[in-house]
Amino acid sequence: MASTKEYLDFVLEQLSELDEVSFRTMMGEYILYYRGRVFGGIYDNRFLVKPVPAAVTLMPDASMESPYEGAKEMILVDNIENKDFLRNLLETMYEELPASKKKR
């Protein structure tokens, strides 16, 4: 099942206190970027983030879910209504996210 544009819009609104949040559509799902670095995505209308140490620390009881068959598990963000939490999550995760690879 592909994610809906409405759910993407909802997540982007929840992240609106942050500058430089962007997305890219990929096979009916959405890859999310913060300041040019991939931090997560929307898969089957679920907001998932990379399991970097900062995210695990901030969400120790969150469930790990696979975005799609064969993919590495990611953290399901269930506190999506709290904009302050999401801002803090992304700001804390940022330094632990790998830099984007340059295209040739």
Phi, psi and omega per residue, in radians:
M1 nan 2.244 3.113
A2 -1.405 2.685 3.098
S3 -1.326 2.680 -3.127
T4 -1.611 2.663 3.070
K5 -1.104 -0.584 3.127
E6 -1.093 -0.717 3.115
Y7 -1.194 -0.710 3.055
L8 -0.995 -0.848 -3.140
D9 -1.036 -0.697 3.108
F10 -1.087 -0.827 3.138
V11 -1.104 -0.761 3.129
L12 -1.095 -0.638 3.076
E13 -1.126 -0.701 3.121
Q14 -1.157 -0.444 3.138
L15 -1.694 0.155 -2.992
S16 -1.173 -0.252 3.104
E17 -1.349 -0.137 3.134
L18 -1.792 2.429 3.022
D19 -1.452 2.688 3.003
E20 1.157 0.626 2.958
V21 -1.658 2.231 -3.136
S22 -2.433 3.052 -3.133
F23 -2.539 2.841 3.049
R24 -2.416 2.358 3.110
T25 -1.388 2.352 3.094
M26 -2.535 1.924 3.088
M27 0.902 0.793 3.073
G28 1.465 0.016 3.108
E29 -2.096 -3.138 -3.064
Y30 -2.309 2.199 3.044
I31 -1.608 2.303 -3.092
L32 -1.887 2.429 -3.113
Y33 -2.151 2.519 2.984
Y34 -2.211 2.053 -3.110
R35 0.908 0.726 3.060
G36 1.481 -0.022 -3.132
R37 -1.952 2.389 3.107
V38 -1.210 2.187 3.083
F39 -2.037 -0.261 -3.128
G40 3.017 -2.711 -3.135
G41 -3.017 3.098 3.076
I42 -2.021 2.087 -3.086
Y43 -2.293 2.131 -3.118
D44 0.880 0.774 -3.134
N45 0.991 0.633 3.011
R46 -2.134 2.359 3.113
F47 -1.616 1.919 -3.095
L48 -2.042 2.502 3.082
V49 -2.180 2.778 3.119
K50 -1.111 2.511 -3.110
P51 -1.477 0.954 3.061
V52 -1.264 2.736 -3.076
P53 -0.898 -0.677 -3.133
A54 -1.103 -0.724 3.140
A55 -1.175 -0.705 3.115
V56 -1.115 -0.702 3.123
T57 -1.125 -0.736 -3.111
L58 -1.323 -0.386 -3.126
M59 -2.322 1.109 -3.035
P60 -1.123 -0.425 -3.101
D61 -1.788 0.090 -3.108
A62 -1.223 2.615 3.128
S63 -1.437 2.608 3.076
M64 -1.716 2.293 -3.117
E65 -2.397 2.614 3.100
S66 -1.502 2.264 3.130
P67 -1.147 -0.546 3.097
Y68 -2.812 2.877 -3.069
E69 -1.002 2.247 3.095
G70 1.560 -0.067 -3.108
A71 -1.589 2.767 3.041
K72 -1.174 2.564 -3.140
E73 -1.210 2.610 3.107
M74 -2.235 2.946 -3.124
I75 -1.555 2.243 3.066
L76 -1.395 2.133 3.113
V77 -1.535 1.982 -3.134
D78 -1.853 -0.120 3.126
N79 -1.701 0.790 -2.999
I80 -1.296 -0.279 3.138
E81 -1.334 -0.298 -3.034
N82 -1.683 1.718 -3.104
K83 -1.079 -0.671 3.136
D84 -1.104 -0.740 3.092
F85 -1.067 -0.796 -3.120
L86 -1.118 -0.716 3.097
R87 -1.058 -0.843 3.127
N88 -1.084 -0.715 3.126
L89 -1.006 -0.910 -3.096
L90 -1.177 -0.722 3.128
E91 -1.103 -0.671 3.135
T92 -1.256 -0.663 -3.128
M93 -1.242 -0.496 -2.906
Y94 -0.872 -0.884 -3.078
E95 -1.123 -0.386 -3.111
E96 -1.606 -0.101 -3.141
L97 -1.453 2.413 3.099
P98 -1.186 2.510 3.086
A99 -1.143 2.571 3.119
S100 -1.125 2.503 3.101
K101 -1.356 2.445 3.124
K102 -1.318 2.402 3.089
K103 -1.368 2.549 3.124
R104 -1.474 nan nan
